[in-house]
Amino acid sequence: MKRCAILLHDGFELVEALATYDILSRSHCFAIDLLSDMDGLTVDSSCQVSVNATKAIKDVKAEDYDFLILPGGKAGVEGLYGSIRAISLIKRAIELGKHVHAICAAPSILGRIGFLKGKQATCFPGFEIGEAIWIKAPVVTSQNTVTARSMGYSIDFAHAIVKLESGEEASSLIYSGQLGLN
């Protein structure tokens, strides 16, 4: 079973984080941690819904995970980008050749640290930062990275991650009632 983490900072987009969590969970292919970049494990979404993370970013290392997921939400994205702990975790994951997926404003983090150079990517309009080949599409998978345009594509984003990380069959079985691919 692959291990993944969804990084959260106050102001994250609730649907992007939790719809992704739900779809990955339904695939039964992943052990998923919600990581808090705050002082405690409670993280407030952009719509003021509090979520209890499973672990703190400061208590994990990139080696613990097969891939990372970055939800959007302008304040959450700026918080993650301004966090030494979060950026260090993301950069270390990249150094180790791990996949990092991002939706909405979050691809701007990957663009700013140079991870999207030469890759096709999409993001929320106005957040096309960095040397990616920015295209207007709902979801883009390029060189083992999935990016998505906005909250409205959260389920498509999650399905694309499941397909990339565990295969087409895993994605097609999510709603079939069949459990346990691994």
Salt bridges, closest charged atoms under 4 A:
ASP22 OD2 - ARG26 NE 2.88
ASP33 OD2 - ARG3 NH2 2.83
ASP33 OD2 - LYS55 NZ 3.41
ASP37 OD2 - HIS9 ND1 2.91
ASP37 OD1 - ARG85 NH2 3.48
ASP59 OD1 - LYS58 NZ 3.61
GLU63 OE2 - ARG92 NH2 2.80
ASP64 OD1 - LYS61 NZ 3.82
GLU78 OE2 - ARG112 NH2 3.11
GLU95 OE1 - ARG92 NH1 3.21
GLU131 OE1 - LYS117 NZ 3.84
GLU165 OE1 - LYS2 NZ 2.98
GLU165 OE2 - HIS99 ND1 2.67
GLU165 OE2 - HIS101 NE2 2.87
GLU168 OE2 - LYS163 NZ 3.96
